[in-house]
Amino acid sequence: MRPRSATMALVLLLLPAIAAALVLGAGAPARAAVAPPAIANGEDAVPGRYGFAVKLTMTGIPEAGGGRRDSSCTGALVAPRWVITAGHCFKNIKGTHVSRLVARLTTATAGRTDLSGTAGHKVKVIAVRQSSTTDVALARLAEPITDIAPAKLNRKAPKVGTIVRLAGYGRTVDDDPSSLATHLQTGQFKVASLSRAYVGMRGHAPRATTSPCSQDSGGPYFTQQDGDAVLISVVSHGPSCPHAKVDLSGRIDTIAGWITGIIGRPAPATKAPSSKASSKTPVKKPPAATPSAPPADDSSLAAAVRGPAADPVVRTALATFVVVGFGAVPALVLGNRRRRRDHQRSGVRRHRR
């Protein structure tokens, strides 16, 4: 039988490990069920990211048999009043691309990562323009969207092997309408081929089978440069998803002139108002701060910085006290010498206030 003292020592040694396990176990969330992603084998976009991505909802599209149906496409904001998408999102009963609306109602939802929420904008589409050289169309909005930065237009031929990103609101599986995304999806692709009108794209991440699906049509393939999204192409057509083959997308750089001829040069997104003083009242610029050498890597100094002295007001007060205090010593010495000399000459002068 183990002595009681040895047992107590063992318990004391194990207590830290037991406590850590309890804390970590309590802090670890339970695994939630993962919803199937759209853009086949893609992933959820981070909320608030890729706000320029647009869902185009078409209600009441006429069919050859005389009935009507609903559908949707994906697009991208390229100017406050213009969304770019696939040309085949606007076609008549015969399948011809047309520069007009075909559904009873077409709306554009922008800046809404989660379609079940209310963020962003929902605006009516009022007009369409079709490219004559590739599967690309421009949809005009009834009202401008000025608080979302539009995607910029690529003006150089993309290089084969370039990694790009796709955003879309389409399905997971082409023939399964229930797989339509309610959350913006994204994935990475690699430029696989290039022709005058189209860019071939192949899935790259999260999987090689990451691919656009039905209702991802018009979705933007883009790169990010200096914080801006640069539009390379838009989803056109390809094999049924998911797959690891090449999809074709409408090329942008060869029609950039046509696009800007319609949308003009888009103004930058409106920034939130700031609390700056009126332009009529001149504002004095504060003196430039004098750079100081970084402190030595000392734990006690770091602890002091994290205390009350880390407050900017306190730091300023301390600095002022030190400068004034040390500056007063030589001033006092020099002043005493001058007063003695002047006193000897013609009496004592008053100090200026």
MILO-738585 format. One line per 4 residues: their letters; for each residue x, y, z of C-alpha. Coordinates in Angstrom, 3 decimals. Layout:
<nodes>
a) X:Y:Z ~ ...;
</nodes>
This chain:
<nodes>
mrpr) 0.000:0.000:0.000 ~ 1.327:3.446:-1.009 ~ 2.154:5.779:1.966 ~ -0.252:8.655:2.458;
satm) 2.531:11.243:2.113 ~ 3.506:9.846:-1.314 ~ -0.127:9.890:-2.467 ~ -0.554:13.503:-1.406;
alvl) 2.640:14.471:-3.212 ~ 1.398:12.785:-6.396 ~ -1.951:14.620:-6.168 ~ -0.185:17.937:-5.697;
lllp) 1.979:17.263:-8.751 ~ -1.047:16.413:-10.892 ~ -3.239:19.332:-9.776 ~ -1.856:21.862:-12.330;
aiaa) -2.405:19.441:-15.226 ~ -5.929:18.610:-14.031 ~ -6.833:22.291:-13.681 ~ -5.465:23.112:-17.147;
alvl) -7.462:20.282:-18.688 ~ -10.645:21.489:-17.016 ~ -10.104:25.072:-18.204 ~ -9.305:24.056:-21.775;
gaga) -12.184:21.643:-21.883 ~ -14.645:24.273:-20.678 ~ -13.336:26.839:-23.177 ~ -13.451:24.597:-26.246;
para) -16.702:25.076:-28.216 ~ -18.623:22.085:-29.459 ~ -18.205:21.339:-33.173 ~ -21.128:22.724:-35.152;
avap) -22.591:20.981:-38.147 ~ -20.971:22.309:-41.341 ~ -23.358:23.439:-44.073 ~ -22.495:22.301:-47.596;
paia) -20.598:25.070:-49.414 ~ -21.610:26.595:-52.748 ~ -19.044:27.210:-55.461 ~ -18.571:23.444:-55.277;
nged) -16.009:22.585:-52.599 ~ -15.505:26.264:-51.746 ~ -15.749:27.947:-48.347 ~ -17.695:30.703:-46.584;
avpg) -16.434:34.224:-47.265 ~ -15.435:36.240:-44.207 ~ -18.375:38.496:-43.205 ~ -17.965:41.958:-44.699;
rygf) -15.272:40.897:-47.166 ~ -15.750:41.092:-50.956 ~ -18.609:43.571:-50.556 ~ -18.472:44.284:-54.298;
avkl) -19.861:40.780:-54.965 ~ -23.500:40.979:-56.070 ~ -26.382:38.541:-56.260 ~ -28.719:39.235:-59.173;
tmtg) -32.197:37.827:-58.534 ~ -34.535:37.412:-61.516 ~ -38.228:36.895:-60.772 ~ -40.638:35.845:-63.533;
ipea) -38.395:34.817:-66.432 ~ -40.540:33.769:-69.456 ~ -40.202:30.185:-70.720 ~ -40.795:28.715:-74.169;
gggr) -43.844:26.797:-72.963 ~ -45.564:29.973:-71.806 ~ -44.802:29.703:-68.082 ~ -42.379:31.681:-65.952;
rdss) -39.566:30.751:-63.602 ~ -37.217:32.387:-61.118 ~ -33.418:32.251:-61.191 ~ -30.302:34.177:-60.191;
ctga) -26.760:35.043:-61.241 ~ -23.703:36.454:-59.502 ~ -21.958:39.681:-60.458 ~ -19.623:42.411:-59.239;
lvap) -20.033:46.116:-58.639 ~ -17.738:48.009:-61.040 ~ -19.226:51.490:-60.577 ~ -21.837:52.993:-58.230;
rwvi) -24.613:52.326:-60.796 ~ -23.211:49.331:-62.684 ~ -22.852:45.593:-62.042 ~ -20.882:43.291:-64.360;
tagh) -22.093:39.735:-64.903 ~ -22.406:37.047:-67.581 ~ -24.128:37.963:-70.820 ~ -26.248:34.805:-70.757;
cfkn) -27.940:36.003:-67.567 ~ -30.054:38.154:-69.917 ~ -31.337:36.089:-72.854 ~ -34.701:35.727:-74.553;
ikgt) -36.776:32.571:-75.036 ~ -34.660:31.633:-78.070 ~ -31.452:31.822:-75.981 ~ -30.166:35.002:-77.641;
hvsr) -28.315:37.479:-75.431 ~ -30.287:40.726:-75.290 ~ -29.548:44.246:-74.050 ~ -32.739:44.474:-72.027;
lvar) -34.381:42.990:-68.952 ~ -36.092:39.642:-69.486 ~ -37.609:38.965:-66.056 ~ -40.539:40.830:-64.542;
ltta) -38.220:42.002:-61.768 ~ -34.429:41.928:-61.451 ~ -32.750:43.086:-58.256 ~ -29.121:43.405:-57.190;
tagr) -28.062:42.633:-53.611 ~ -24.598:43.990:-52.739 ~ -22.550:44.113:-49.546 ~ -24.484:41.240:-47.937;
tdls) -22.281:38.244:-47.175 ~ -25.150:36.453:-45.432 ~ -28.318:36.727:-47.520 ~ -30.490:36.060:-44.455;
gtag) -29.317:39.389:-42.964 ~ -30.116:42.991:-43.821 ~ -26.658:44.473:-44.395 ~ -25.693:46.174:-47.637;
hkvk) -28.098:47.196:-50.379 ~ -30.901:45.754:-52.491 ~ -31.459:47.808:-55.659 ~ -33.603:47.337:-58.752;
viav) -31.897:46.730:-62.112 ~ -33.277:48.970:-64.865 ~ -31.128:48.380:-67.988 ~ -28.666:45.981:-69.624;
rqss) -25.748:46.309:-72.059 ~ -24.226:43.276:-73.805 ~ -20.622:42.849:-74.961 ~ -20.328:41.864:-78.619;
ttdv) -17.099:39.885:-78.157 ~ -17.505:37.730:-75.033 ~ -20.084:36.436:-72.519 ~ -20.223:39.633:-70.442;
alar) -23.041:42.083:-69.683 ~ -23.437:45.268:-67.661 ~ -26.564:45.830:-65.551 ~ -27.550:49.390:-64.610;
laep) -28.933:50.076:-61.124 ~ -31.851:52.369:-60.327 ~ -29.868:53.956:-57.487 ~ -26.102:54.345:-56.956;
itdi) -24.254:52.379:-54.292 ~ -21.615:54.763:-52.979 ~ -20.368:53.149:-49.767 ~ -18.857:50.013:-51.338;
apak) -15.572:50.172:-53.228 ~ -16.175:48.739:-56.727 ~ -13.846:46.190:-58.281 ~ -11.244:47.650:-60.628;
lnrk) -10.778:46.449:-64.207 ~ -7.749:44.422:-65.219 ~ -6.077:45.944:-68.285 ~ -3.277:43.444:-68.915;
apkv) -3.458:39.887:-70.210 ~ -3.456:37.507:-67.218 ~ -0.551:35.066:-67.160 ~ -1.130:31.324:-67.175;
gtiv) -0.455:30.028:-63.672 ~ -1.709:33.157:-61.891 ~ -3.736:32.405:-58.730 ~ -7.071:34.242:-58.562;
rlag) -10.127:34.166:-56.302 ~ -13.786:33.601:-57.178 ~ -16.821:34.780:-55.201 ~ -20.330:33.501:-55.879;
ygrt) -23.834:32.789:-54.598 ~ -24.439:29.661:-56.721 ~ -25.157:26.010:-55.958 ~ -23.047:23.140:-54.637;
vddd) -24.352:20.695:-57.230 ~ -25.709:21.758:-60.622 ~ -28.867:19.623:-60.546 ~ -29.752:20.273:-56.883;
pssl) -31.702:23.532:-56.400 ~ -31.691:23.013:-52.617 ~ -27.907:23.532:-52.594 ~ -28.210:27.220:-53.533;
athl) -25.988:29.306:-51.249 ~ -27.370:31.673:-48.651 ~ -23.841:32.795:-47.698 ~ -21.281:34.191:-50.134;
qtgq) -18.828:31.468:-51.148 ~ -15.246:31.758:-52.308 ~ -12.368:29.640:-53.574 ~ -9.042:29.985:-55.350;
fkva) -8.359:29.130:-58.985 ~ -5.399:29.025:-61.327 ~ -5.358:30.562:-64.806 ~ -5.089:27.511:-67.090;
slsr) -5.567:28.939:-70.595 ~ -6.109:32.161:-72.496 ~ -7.939:33.077:-75.715 ~ -9.122:36.376:-77.158;
ayvg) -12.529:36.161:-75.477 ~ -12.094:33.754:-72.548 ~ -9.830:32.856:-69.640 ~ -9.687:29.177:-68.648;
mrgh) -9.767:28.575:-64.877 ~ -8.986:25.407:-62.925 ~ -9.744:24.759:-59.227 ~ -6.836:25.333:-56.819;
apra) -8.048:25.639:-53.192 ~ -9.540:24.491:-50.877 ~ -9.542:21.537:-53.329 ~ -8.626:20.723:-56.922;
ttsp) -12.351:20.117:-57.477 ~ -13.338:23.615:-56.313 ~ -15.462:24.842:-59.226 ~ -18.259:27.283:-60.139;
csqd) -21.801:25.918:-60.367 ~ -25.202:26.943:-61.698 ~ -26.124:30.476:-60.655 ~ -22.460:31.348:-60.102;
sggp) -22.693:32.676:-63.687 ~ -21.186:36.157:-63.840 ~ -19.251:35.627:-60.603 ~ -16.006:37.654:-60.423;
yftq) -12.565:36.059:-60.725 ~ -10.229:38.637:-59.220 ~ -6.834:39.322:-57.702 ~ -6.121:41.713:-54.843;
qdgd) -3.546:44.456:-55.339 ~ -2.796:47.087:-52.684 ~ -6.113:46.329:-50.998 ~ -8.152:46.662:-54.209;
avli) -9.981:43.879:-56.040 ~ -8.906:43.716:-59.687 ~ -11.404:41.932:-61.949 ~ -9.807:39.356:-64.288;
svvs) -12.902:37.653:-65.747 ~ -16.456:36.515:-64.952 ~ -17.896:32.988:-64.844 ~ -19.283:31.886:-68.236;
hgps) -19.586:28.117:-68.763 ~ -17.991:24.757:-68.069 ~ -18.600:21.131:-66.994 ~ -21.159:20.172:-64.344;
cpha) -19.825:20.809:-60.874 ~ -17.982:19.710:-58.876 ~ -15.076:18.863:-61.170 ~ -11.331:19.332:-61.636;
kvdl) -11.542:20.425:-65.282 ~ -11.232:23.863:-66.895 ~ -14.098:26.411:-66.783 ~ -14.262:29.302:-69.229;
sgri) -14.789:32.880:-68.048 ~ -15.423:36.110:-69.957 ~ -12.154:38.028:-70.272 ~ -12.080:41.624:-68.979;
dtia) -8.828:43.236:-70.149 ~ -9.792:42.999:-73.852 ~ -13.120:44.811:-73.246 ~ -11.997:47.259:-70.543;
gwit) -12.356:50.169:-72.989 ~ -15.934:49.166:-73.830 ~ -16.781:48.896:-70.118 ~ -15.372:52.303:-69.175;
giig) -17.094:53.822:-72.205 ~ -20.404:52.868:-70.574 ~ -19.775:53.214:-66.848 ~ -17.244:56.059:-66.992;
rpap) -14.500:56.411:-64.449 ~ -16.061:55.317:-61.118 ~ -15.647:57.699:-58.206 ~ -14.050:56.333:-55.019;
atka) -16.364:54.958:-52.338 ~ -17.717:57.529:-49.875 ~ -15.889:57.549:-46.555 ~ -17.582:57.904:-43.191;
pssk) -17.847:61.561:-42.032 ~ -15.124:62.705:-39.674 ~ -15.118:65.278:-36.887 ~ -12.720:67.702:-38.608;
assk) -13.051:71.439:-38.044 ~ -14.772:73.617:-40.651 ~ -12.613:74.664:-43.612 ~ -13.379:78.315:-42.776;
tpvk) -11.550:78.051:-39.467 ~ -7.790:77.576:-39.831 ~ -6.558:74.612:-37.850 ~ -3.098:74.770:-36.334;
kppa) -0.996:71.726:-36.967 ~ 0.454:70.155:-33.828 ~ 4.267:70.154:-33.628 ~ 5.863:67.037:-35.053;
atps) 6.766:64.503:-32.417 ~ 10.473:63.945:-31.898 ~ 11.321:60.309:-32.606 ~ 12.864:58.470:-29.709;
appa) 14.999:55.373:-29.543 ~ 13.143:52.155:-28.711 ~ 13.450:51.050:-25.073 ~ 15.731:48.206:-24.138;
ddss) 14.199:44.752:-23.966 ~ 13.738:44.673:-20.204 ~ 10.797:42.971:-18.491 ~ 10.554:45.553:-15.702;
laaa) 10.508:48.394:-18.245 ~ 7.839:46.615:-20.282 ~ 5.749:46.163:-17.138 ~ 6.053:49.868:-16.366;
vrgp) 4.904:50.797:-19.887 ~ 1.809:48.667:-19.461 ~ 0.930:50.573:-16.261 ~ -0.519:54.109:-15.835;
aadp) 2.511:55.661:-17.546 ~ 1.363:54.083:-20.825 ~ -1.469:56.636:-21.022 ~ -0.583:59.360:-23.605;
vvrt) -1.596:62.195:-21.271 ~ 0.517:60.824:-18.448 ~ 3.474:60.314:-20.787 ~ 3.196:63.918:-21.989;
alat) 3.008:65.248:-18.442 ~ 6.016:63.197:-17.352 ~ 8.021:64.283:-20.379 ~ 7.161:67.924:-19.737;
fvvv) 8.101:67.602:-16.081 ~ 11.453:66.033:-16.931 ~ 12.310:68.582:-19.652 ~ 11.219:71.571:-17.583;
gfga) 12.787:70.230:-14.424 ~ 16.174:69.508:-15.922 ~ 16.044:72.622:-18.096 ~ 15.438:74.802:-15.058;
vpal) 18.754:73.846:-13.411 ~ 21.140:75.443:-15.933 ~ 18.726:78.341:-16.375 ~ 18.778:78.988:-12.622;
vlgn) 22.571:78.865:-12.478 ~ 22.999:81.219:-15.449 ~ 20.329:83.549:-14.086 ~ 22.055:83.851:-10.725;
rrrr) 25.344:84.661:-12.397 ~ 23.720:87.339:-14.606 ~ 21.861:88.871:-11.673 ~ 25.059:89.128:-9.672;
rdhq) 26.845:90.765:-12.636 ~ 23.965:93.152:-13.399 ~ 23.519:93.971:-9.758 ~ 27.095:95.050:-9.641;
rsgv) 26.504:97.278:-12.690 ~ 23.113:98.950:-12.323 ~ 20.734:97.109:-9.983 ~ 18.403:94.097:-10.375;
rrhr) 15.987:93.727:-13.361 ~ 12.478:92.267:-13.184 ~ 11.837:88.887:-14.787 ~ 9.435:88.959:-17.754;
r) 6.161:87.137:-17.199;
</nodes>
